Amino acid sequence: MSRVPLVVLGAVALGSTSLAQTAQSPLRGTARRVQSPAKYAGTYHVATRTFVRGTAAVANLGTTDAIYAATADVRYFTAVEPGEQLQDTGVIPGPTNPLATGAQEFHRVTSFDFAYCELDASLATTRFEVDFFEAASPCTTLAGVAPTASVVLDGLPAAGQCWVVNVDLAGGAEFCIESDGGDGSYDFDLDADSFGWAVRYTGGGTDPVTGGSSAGPILGADPSSTDFAYSNPNGPSAMPQAPAPPSTEGTGTYYNPLSNCLSSFTPTGVAEPAGSGLLNQDFYFVADLAGGGANSACYYLYGYFNAAPGCGAGSTFSGRPFCALYLELNAEPDCPSDIGCQICIPTACSNVATDNTSGQPGEMLFVGTPSVSANNLTLRAAQLPAGVFGIFLHGLTDISSSPIAAGNGFLCVGEAGRFGAPGQIRQADANGVAELSTNTGAFSISALPIAQAPFTVAAASGTTSYFAFWHRDFTAPASTAFNFTASAGLIWQ
């Protein structure tokens, strides 16, 4: 695997000058030590650009799988200068990946944890843009590559401090990502098996010490520091090598045991296990966007290898900086196919959907395929109050730009017919999920309900259907004790 030569970058305390700074990339800010642990900021809801501060990561109730976790001890950050983006890579394992146990091929990402510092104390809030790429190669620029998903984080807390934030993607910002580099097949080649992400700082703050950019992502999660069995593939032979048992890279994710290392922040007040990031390469890439790539390069920090058990203590190489961008990706635990992993056609209804008594707006999802011939579609309403009854709705038009206000919410499906036949009225389970499936014979795509004569329509290739879920929601007064999920559509194939 060919790579840009690594450039060693010094790391020192905040407020002082760099020990070393490469002349190859004048854009590159220095990596600096975070003097105190990052604070947990709470949950940021992308759909509404609002914060719920000081809470633990509870976005997207029912999401239990961390498909990638690079969350080890938070110690350093590096600024992102104007005209550049920081990139990193790792592996999300699929069914053929030998490092995984019971992993899925497809994942619908519903939230992620992001860590950063904003040193400009005059700013109340700051702004980042984060892109995700289903396929990426380590130490290779992603400039000009179309991202799988882009997320704008506008209104993050600043105040001259470092933060960890849980980013909730519910309401239309969720995205689907396929494992092992986007093809679901493990090739034993990181150029083919890796996913990537990129961070740009667009907050515009100024570092009071250096005069450069004031903000950037936190660096951490070096597997050579968090995994006692990690064997350094790039270090000199004179360096001590880790003993057996075999490496358990990727600790902290749902497919492997937890790491020996604990995270630096504890939103619940209890020390939590941290992950090392499966097959993260211990370096990150700086893409020079303004200079046409002339100053692009890979970077790692002094003290690359640490053979000590636990979290970097007790060895000659202990206490050295880690070098991966802090990230945890969380996905739905049940995502059998590509269409099941995404809202096929998110509508503007997500912007007007109101919270039900579960504390979040209901959402409309699909599992299966949009194939007319296969007839294997499952309608799934999620984020409902547990135990409520409801009815799935279907129509041929999206009216989310002028929704109908009713009950405690809004209906965004035009001329909606209802799946109200015997056996089609559904009750949400304990996780707030209700489903209606062709696989059980509960409905057929040859008879989708509509509000006008002939009152049913058959799905046909190239046509679009929109769905939502009406449900009871026991609030006062009784006359308005119902709500709607957001709507979503799919194009039949």
C-alpha positions, 0 to 999 in steps of 0.5 A: 500500500503506497502512502505519502511519507509521514511527517512527525509533528511536535505536541506541546501544552496549549499556549506554547510554541510547537517543538517541530513544525513541518515546512511541507505544510505551512497551513498546518497548525500545531498539535497541542496538549489539552490541559483538562479533560474535554467537557461533555456538551450534551446532544446536538439535534441536526434537524432543529439545530438545537442543543439539549445540554448536559445529558448523556448520549441518549439520541435515537432511542433503541440505537445500541450499536457503535460500529466504529469507536475511536474514543480513547483518552482525550489529550491533544487537539490540532487546529484546522486552518482556512482552506484545509480539511483534516481526514482520518480512516478506519474500518467498519467490519462486515460479515466476511471480516475476520475481526468481527463477530456477527457484523452486518453489511449495511448500517444506518448511522443515526448519531455520532460523537464528535470532540473538538476545541474552540480556543477563541473565548470571545465566541459563544458558539462555533461551527464545523462541517463533517463529511463521511465517505463509505470508501477511503484510503489512508493518507489519500486526499478526499478533496473532490470526492463526493461524500456519502453524507455531509453534516453541518454542526452550527451552534456548537458551544465554544467559550475557549474550551474543549468539548465532546458532543453527541450529534443526533441525526434523526429527522432526515440527516441519517445515512447508510454506509456499507461495511469494508470500504463500501462493498461489504467484502473484506479484502485484507487491504486497507486501501479497499476496506476503509471508510473515511471522514473529513473535518472543516472548521468554518467558525472563523475564530482566532487563536489568541496565542498563535493568531491562526485558526482557533479550533479543530478536532481532538486527537486520541484513540491510538490502538498502540496505547489502548490495546495491550496486544497491539503490534506496531506495523511501522515501528523499528525492530528495536522497539518492544513488541506487544506479547500474545494474545493476538491483537484485538484492534477495534476494542470498544465497538460492538463486535469486540471486547471492551478496551482496558482504557477508559474515556476521559469524560464521563457524562453519566458520572461513571468511568466508561470504556473507550475504543481504539478505532478498528484499523485506524492507522495512527495518523491523519491526513491534511488536505490542502484545499486552497492550494490545490493539494500542494501542501497535503501530507500525512501526520503523526505525533512523537511517541508512535508506539506504546506497548504498555497495558492499559491506557499508556502507563508504565512503559518507556513510551507511555504518556505519548500523544495519540493520533486519531480523530476522535469519533464514535459512529452509532447505527441501528442494530437491525439493518438487513439491506441498503434500503432498510438503512436509509430514508429513501426520500426524506421530506421536509416533514422532518422539519415540522414533525413534533415531539411525541410523549417519548420526547422525540419526533416519530420517524418513518423507515423502510426495511426490505426492498422497493422491488415490485416483483419481490414484494418484500417491503416492511413499513417501520414507524420508530421513536413512538411512545411505547404501547400506543396504537396507530395506523400506517398511511399511504399517498402519492404526493408529498405535502410537507411544504404545506402540511396539514396540522392535526392533533399534536402534529402534522400530516405530510402525505397528500390524499392519504389512505389508511391501512385500516383493515383487520390485522393492520392496526399496529401497537408500538412495542417497548422500544417504540417501534411498530411495523407492517410487513408484506412478508407476513401478509399484513399488506400487499403492494398491489393494493396500497390505500389512497383517499380517492376512488378507486381507493387502492393503487398498485405499486409500479416501477418508476412511481413514488409512494409516501408513507407516515404513521398516525398514532395515539399519544395520550396527552390532554385534551383528549380531542388532540391525543394523537400525532404523526411521524415524519413522512418518507417516500420511496421510488418503486423499482 
